[in-house]
């Protein structure tokens, strides 16, 4: 389903996976102030026509009544697609790739991504959010890639 969403543009898969993620998260007692999907670089966004992390985050926010903010963080430089890289390349590929473009008025933030492999993307976003004042940062993903 993740590949169908990401590479074939089957947006229904994003809704289904987002609903499943929301169901998993519904029992949590704490809720973030804001949910931020991992942004795509502008070139990749133009190629795909959508951001798969945002497609996952939308149903989560709707079902759990959370605030979705896809306008706070941008990927200011093109990075290579993580799926094509080995572990060491993934760790350096996203370094300093993100910027905050609006004030962060939240202290508890959830980052949404489709797949977490090394955690480097989420870690780089978290650095930016922490520098802007976030105190509690969670990473929500629908899959975790297994280590080889």
HELIX and SHEET records of a PDB file:
HELIX    1   1 UNK A    2  UNK A    8  1                                   7    
HELIX    2   2 UNK A   11  UNK A   25  1                                  15    
HELIX    3   3 UNK A   42  UNK A   48  1                                   7    
HELIX    4   4 UNK A   52  UNK A   64  1                                  13    
HELIX    5   5 UNK A   82  UNK A   84  5                                   3    
HELIX    6   6 UNK A   87  UNK A   93  1                                   7    
HELIX    7   7 UNK A  120  UNK A  131  1                                  12    
SHEET    1   A 3 UNK A  34  UNK A  37  0                                        
SHEET    2   A 3 UNK A 108  UNK A 116  1                                        
SHEET    3   A 3 UNK A 136  UNK A 144  1                                        
SHEET    1   B 2 UNK A  73  UNK A  75  0                                        
SHEET    2   B 2 UNK A  98  UNK A 100 -1                                        
END                                                                             
